[in-house]
Amino acid sequence: GILPPLSRDRVLAGTQSPLFFGSAIADFGVDRFLEYFVDFGSIPATRTAIFDDDLESSSSITASHPEFTGFVFKMQANLDPNHRDRLAYVRVVSGRYSKGMKVKHSRSKSGKTYNLAAAQALFGQSRESIETAYPGDVIGINNPGLFAIGDTLYTGNRKVSFPGIPAFSPEKFAYISNPNPSTYKSYSKGLAQLLDEGAIQMLRQRGDEGGGPIILAAVGQLQFEVVLARLKDE
């Protein structure tokens, strides 16, 4: 033939990409696509972890690891404008999430456990409560200001920490101020939420202890526009 035969090994290695034709509206080819998607899908990736804060004790955690581990990779505020909620997106790396389970937090010094009472499956703007989740699944959990991007949640006796997400060096800088003192509280809260999400970085001039102008730092101009739009709308 003109093209080489489809190979699962080559697809997983990233050297070949399958192309499917169909129509979801007409319900044509959807079943075939889903069958191939299941057959050619890779298992959840192995992640390197650090145990007990010992940099020399790093090891790999696979999906078959019996203890639950999860990695916080995204934060999002105000998904529901009526409730002003904040969600932490957690990718399950190993073990199994079950509703109401108790986990430990990698940045906690006391070893305190936290109850994951309600997790949600997220798809676009829709959310659905779930009872269980498995390696490779992404769940949303309510964030009372405790979690941050790069955190690890885990069970078991040994402390587990996954390496954080690399941050790009900013290239654009801008001052931001709020001319309306009556909205200072909501303005400060909104800016803090955007910083938690990683949408922007905040800098202060050397020697400034908190009363000087705020400097926003970003990789590109679009980040400033997103911040301004969300501060106005939310």
C-alpha positions in Angstrom: 0.0 0.0 0.0 0.9 3.7 -0.1 1.2 3.9 3.7 2.7 1.4 6.1 0.3 -0.7 8.2 -1.0 0.6 11.4 1.3 -0.4 14.3 0.3 0.0 18.0 4.0 0.1 19.0 4.7 2.9 16.6 1.6 4.8 17.8 2.7 4.5 21.4 6.3 5.5 20.4 4.9 8.7 18.7 6.3 7.8 15.3 2.9 7.1 13.7 -0.5 8.7 14.1 -3.8 7.0 13.2 -6.4 9.1 11.3 -10.1 8.4 11.6 -13.0 9.6 9.5 -16.5 9.8 10.8 -19.4 12.0 12.0 -20.6 12.2 15.6 -23.8 14.0 14.5 -24.6 11.2 12.0 -23.3 8.5 14.4 -21.0 7.2 11.7 -17.7 5.7 12.6 -17.9 6.5 16.3 -18.0 2.9 17.5 -15.0 2.0 15.4 -13.1 5.0 16.7 -13.8 4.2 20.3 -12.7 0.6 19.8 -9.4 1.7 18.4 -9.0 4.3 21.1 -9.3 1.6 23.8 -7.0 -0.8 22.0 -4.3 1.7 21.2 -4.5 3.7 24.4 -1.4 3.5 26.6 -1.4 2.7 30.3 -1.0 5.5 32.7 2.6 6.7 32.7 5.1 5.9 35.4 6.2 8.9 37.4 9.4 9.5 39.4 8.8 10.2 43.1 10.8 11.3 46.1 10.2 9.4 49.3 10.5 10.9 52.8 12.1 14.2 51.4 15.3 12.2 50.6 16.5 13.3 47.2 18.6 10.1 47.0 15.6 7.9 47.5 13.8 8.7 44.3 12.0 5.8 42.7 9.3 5.2 40.1 5.7 4.8 40.9 3.6 2.7 38.5 -0.1 2.5 38.1 0.0 -0.9 39.9 1.5 0.7 43.1 -1.0 -0.3 45.9 -1.1 3.0 47.7 -3.1 6.0 46.4 -1.0 8.9 44.9 -2.2 11.9 43.1 -0.6 15.0 41.5 -2.2 18.4 41.6 -1.6 19.9 38.1 -4.2 22.7 37.8 -6.2 25.1 39.9 -9.4 26.8 38.7 -11.6 29.3 40.5 -15.2 30.3 39.9 -16.2 27.4 37.6 -19.6 28.0 39.1 -20.0 31.8 39.4 -23.0 31.3 41.7 -20.9 29.6 44.4 -17.4 31.1 43.9 -15.8 27.7 44.2 -12.2 26.7 43.8 -11.2 23.3 42.4 -7.9 21.5 42.4 -7.4 19.1 39.4 -5.7 15.9 40.6 -4.4 13.2 38.3 -4.5 9.8 39.9 -1.1 8.2 39.5 -1.6 5.0 41.5 -4.0 3.2 43.7 -7.6 4.0 43.8 -9.6 7.0 44.9 -12.7 6.2 46.9 -15.2 8.8 48.3 -14.4 9.9 51.8 -10.9 8.5 51.8 -8.2 10.2 53.9 -5.0 11.3 52.3 -1.8 13.1 53.4 -0.4 16.3 51.8 3.2 16.5 50.6 3.7 20.0 52.0 2.3 19.2 55.4 4.9 19.0 58.2 2.6 17.5 60.7 1.5 14.4 58.8 -2.1 15.5 59.2 -4.7 13.6 57.1 -7.4 15.3 54.9 -10.8 13.9 54.0 -11.6 13.9 50.3 -15.3 13.8 50.9 -16.4 14.7 47.4 -14.6 14.4 44.1 -16.0 15.3 40.7 -15.4 14.2 37.1 -15.0 17.2 34.9 -15.8 17.6 31.2 -16.0 21.1 29.8 -18.5 23.0 31.9 -20.2 19.8 33.2 -19.4 18.2 36.5 -20.5 14.9 38.0 -19.9 13.5 41.5 -18.0 10.2 41.4 -17.4 7.5 44.0 -14.2 6.0 42.7 -11.3 6.9 40.3 -8.4 4.9 39.0 -4.8 5.7 37.6 -5.0 8.0 34.7 -8.3 9.6 35.8 -8.5 13.3 36.5 -10.7 14.3 39.5 -11.7 17.7 40.8 -11.6 18.3 44.5 -12.7 21.4 46.5 -9.8 23.5 47.5 -10.2 25.5 50.7 -6.9 27.3 50.0 -4.8 24.3 51.1 -3.7 22.9 47.7 -1.3 24.3 45.1 -0.1 23.3 41.7 2.7 20.7 42.1 1.4 19.2 45.4 1.2 15.5 45.9 -1.6 13.7 47.8 -0.9 10.2 49.0 -1.7 7.4 51.4 0.6 5.0 53.2 3.3 5.4 55.8 6.0 6.9 53.5 5.8 10.5 52.4 5.6 10.8 48.6 6.4 13.9 46.5 6.3 14.1 42.8 8.6 16.7 41.1 6.8 20.0 40.4 5.8 21.5 37.1 8.6 23.6 35.5 7.8 27.3 35.3 8.7 29.5 32.3 10.7 32.7 32.9 8.5 35.8 32.4 9.3 38.1 29.5 6.5 40.7 29.9 5.9 42.9 32.9 3.1 45.4 33.8 1.9 47.3 36.8 -1.6 46.7 38.0 -3.7 48.8 40.4 -7.3 49.1 41.6 -8.6 52.7 41.4 -11.8 51.9 43.4 -11.1 51.4 47.1 -14.6 50.0 47.7 -13.7 46.9 45.7 -10.3 46.3 47.2 -11.3 43.1 49.0 -12.8 41.4 45.9 -9.9 42.7 43.8 -7.3 41.2 46.2 -9.1 37.9 46.4 -9.5 37.6 42.7 -5.8 38.4 42.1 -4.8 35.9 44.7 -6.9 33.2 43.0 -5.3 33.9 39.7 -1.9 33.6 41.2 -2.8 30.3 42.8 -3.9 29.1 39.3 -0.6 30.0 37.8 -2.3 32.4 35.3 0.2 35.1 36.2 3.2 35.8 38.4 3.5 38.7 40.9 6.6 40.6 41.7 7.4 43.6 44.0 10.2 46.1 43.8 13.2 45.4 46.0 12.6 46.6 49.5 8.8 46.8 49.1 7.2 45.2 52.2 3.7 45.1 50.6 2.5 48.6 50.2 4.0 49.4 46.9 2.7 48.9 43.4 2.1 45.3 42.2 4.1 44.1 39.2 2.6 41.3 37.1 5.0 39.1 35.1 4.0 36.9 32.2 5.4 34.9 29.3 3.1 36.7 26.8 0.7 39.6 26.4 -2.3 37.3 26.3 -1.8 36.4 30.0 -2.4 40.1 30.9 -5.6 40.2 28.8 -6.9 37.0 30.5 -6.2 38.4 34.0 -7.9 41.7 33.3 -10.9 40.0 31.7 -11.4 37.6 34.6 -11.0 40.3 37.2 -13.7 42.3 35.5 -16.1 39.4 34.9 -15.6 37.4 38.1 
